[in-house]
Amino acid sequence: LRIPQLETAKAALDAATASLELAKLNLERTTVTAPFSGRVVTRNAGTGQFTGSGTVLASIYSTEVMEVIVPIEDKMLEWIDLSDKYHPAATVKADFSGKEKSWKGVVKRVSAELDSRNRLPKIIIEVYKNEGLVPNMFVEAVIEGREIRDAFSVPVDYIHDNALKIEK
């Protein structure tokens, strides 16, 4: 080859090498990672698919902490102490696949709105170490209530028509 053709081929090789490096850099920048450990609920884009800015690629929920939203009767709220410094303990239970599982958590807050279906207030329980707890699972919540001083428990058998009945 003559010198001009050789220099043209070298320039083309350099340009191709630069294009390859740019493509590698762009590929590295397109790796999608979540800022937390979690599980993918829905996937809206696949490998090699072109997407635009603002496209929702996936829906993910955290496996580190999960918020469980529980409707509660409004008259029960007076028994739950929710201050800035205190968050009552809660246990979330579910019967799933024939086995009862439970998770420990804390009541973080009361929702700012009522449940649109039943008009009840909602409390939000944060559950850590939530392996096996899945979004939209039916659960039962047991919440630590406010302490009542100078009180004692009475077996339910002694209560009839909302009155204490004691026989000799």
N, C-alpha and C positions, 0 to 999 in steps of 0.2 A: 504494500500500500504506500501511497505517497504521503508526505507530511501533512498536507491539508486534510486528506480523508482520515488519517490517523488522529489528528487533533479534533476533528468533528466527532469521531467515534468515542474519544475520551470524554469530550464534553457531554455527549449523549449518556455515557455511562455515569458520569458525575451527577447529571440531572436525574437519572433513574434512581441512583443511590439516595439522593436527597429526597425524592418523592417517596421512596420506601421508608426512610426514617420518619418523614412527616406522617405517613400512613400508620406506622407503629405508634407514634406519639398520639395521634388522634384515636386510635384503638384503645390505648391505655387510658385516655381521658373519658372514654365512653363506658367504662366499667361502672355498673350501677351497684352501689352498696348502701345499705340502710345504716343510720347512725345508732342502731341498737340491735340486739339479738332478737330475732323474731321468726315468725312463720308467714309464708306467703298465702294470702287468702284468695286473691285473684291476680291473674297475670294478663295484661292487656297488650303486650308486645313480645315478639319472639326474636330469636337470633337472626341477624341479618335484615331485620325489618327497619325501614326508615320511619322515623317519627319526627314530629315538629316540636318546636318549643312550647312548653306548657302541657304536653301530652301526659296523661296519667299512665305510667307504665305498669304499676302494680299496686295492690293494697296489701299491707303487712300489719300484723299485730305483734306487740312485744311479748316475749316470753320472760322478760325480767320483771315487769310489773303490769298487772291488768286491772282496769277499772271495772268493777261489777256494779251495775245500776239496779237498785232494788226499790220497788214501790213500797211505801209504808203508810199506814193510816196516820192522818195528821195528829190525832190525839196521842199517838205513841211518841211523837217527837219530843214532848215535854220530858220524857224519861231518858232521853239521850243527851248527854252533856257534850256539846260541841263548842269548845272554846278555841282560841288561837293556839293555845299551848297543849291542849289535851285532845286526843283522838281515841275514842273508845275502841276496844278490841272487838273483832268480829270473826266469826267462823262461817265460811261459805261451804255448804254441803250439796252434793249432787249424787244422784243414783244414775250411774252410766254403765251400760253394758253389764248390768246385773251386779255391779259392785258399788258400794257407797264410798265416796271419796270426800275428803274435806281439806280445806285450805285455810290458813290463818291470814288475817288481814286487819286493817284499821279503817274506821269510818273517817273519811277525809272531809266531806262536806255534804250539804243538802243542795240539790239542784235548784237553779234559779227559776225553774218553771215546773208546772204540774205535768204529769203524764197525760197526754192528749186522749188516751183511750179510756182511762178510768178516773181521771181528775185527782189522782193521789200525788202527794209529794214524792220525790225520789231521793234516796240517799246514795252516795257514791262511796263504795268500799274499795280501797286499794289492796290488792292481793299480790304478795311477792312469792317467789318459788311456786309458780302456778302451773307446773307441768301437769298436763291432763285436763286443765280447765280450758274450755273452748268458747269462743264468742257465741252468743245466742243460746247457750246451754241453760236449761231451766235449773235454778238453784234455790236453796232455802238458806236464809241468813239468820244467824244467831248473834245478837248484838248485846254487848255489855251495857247494862242500863245504869242510871244514876243510883247511887247508894241511898237507901232510906234508913235513916237513923232511928233507933228505939223501936224497931219493928222485929217481928219474928214470922216464920213461915208456918202456915197452917195446911195440913193435908187437904187436898181438894174434896175428899169424902165428907168433910165437915161443913162444906159450903152448899147451901140449898137456896135457890131463888135470891141470889146475891146477898145472903145473910149467913152469918156464922151460926151453926146449929150444934149445940153441945148437949148430949143426953147423959144422964147418970146411969 
